[in-house]
Amino acid sequence: MPLLSIETNQNLSDDGIQSLLEDASCQLSQWLGKPERYVMVKFSHNPHMRFGGDTAPLAYLECKSLRLPEDRTAELSSHLTKLIQKHVGISADRIYIEFSSPPRHLWGFNGNTF
């Protein structure tokens, strides 16, 4: 159910990407209280990104989950920002995060919907 998409203009080594994905999957599962077997995390390197008028290191994250706890998005934002700072080294003021909680009938899995 949870999906975390990480897009950045910073290039990481394959080992760096795998470490980020592993940490993000485990942490997102814990933060949202969802089984890790349902967590998907993806990483995209996109050198063609600008933020604030320049191309300094930046990241855009999308965090989607059924029943996303809207009262905890500030806390999740803090956790996700620290995760990106740790693995990618991007300043907190260069990270945007979009949260969304789609209705169950709009999230498909295993040939059905939730």
N, C-alpha and C positions, 0 to 999 in steps of 0.2 A: 504494500500500500504506500508507504512513504517513498518518495522519490526526491533525491537531492541532485540537482544538476549544477555543476561547477564549471564556469567558463572564465578563462583568464587570458591575458595577453602574455603571461609568463610561461616559458617553456620549462618543463620539468623532465628529469631523467625518467626512464621507465620505472626504476626502483622508487623514485620519489612519488610518481603517480600511484603506484601500487600501495605504497605506505599511506598516502592520503586517502585512497579509496577504502582501504581496510579500516583505518581509524574512523573515517566518517561513517561507514556502515555500522560499526559497533556502537559508536557514540549516538548516532541518530536513533538507533534501536532503543538505547537506554533512555535518552531524553524524551522520546515519545511513548515509551512503554509498549512498543510493538515488537513482535518476534523478528529477529534479524533475517529470517528466511524470506520475509516479505519486503525487506528494504532493498531499494535499488539506488546506486550512486553512480553517476557518470561524470567524466572529466573531459573537457574540450579545451584545446589550446587554440586561441584565435588571435593572431598577431594584429588583426585589423580592428582594434577597439580603441576608443577615445573616451575620456571622462574628464570633466572639468577643463576642457580645452587642450588637453595634452595626452600623451601616450605613456605616461609613467605607469608603473605596475598597478594593475586594477583587477577586480574580479566581480562577476555578476553571478549570484546564486539564485536558484529557484528551489524552494522547499514546498513540496505538495504532499498532502496526506489526508486520508479520510479522517474526519473528526479531529482535525488539527486544533489543539487547544489555543484559541485566539487570545485568551487571557495570559498566555505564556510566550507570545511571540517576541517580546522584548528580551526575555531570558534566552530563548532559542537564538535570537540574533546575536547575543553576546557569545554564546557557545560556538556558533558557526563562525563568527568573526575570529575568535581565538584559534579555532581549528585552521582557518586559512592563514592566519599570521604564523602559526607554528610550522605549517608545511610549505607555504609558498612565500612567506615573508612580506606580505602586502599590508600596508598600513590600514587601520580600521576605517579611516576616512576616505578610502579608495575602494570600498566594498559596498555594493548594493545587494540586498536580499529581498526577494519577492516570496511571500507566503500565500498559499491558497489551499482551500479545503473543498474539493469537488463533491457533489452529491454522489452517493454510493452507486447510483445507476449510471453514472458517467465515468466510472473507473472499471475497466475490464481486466480480467485475469482468468487464465485457465479455461478459455472459451465461454466465459460467463461474465457477470458483473458482480460486484460486492453487494 
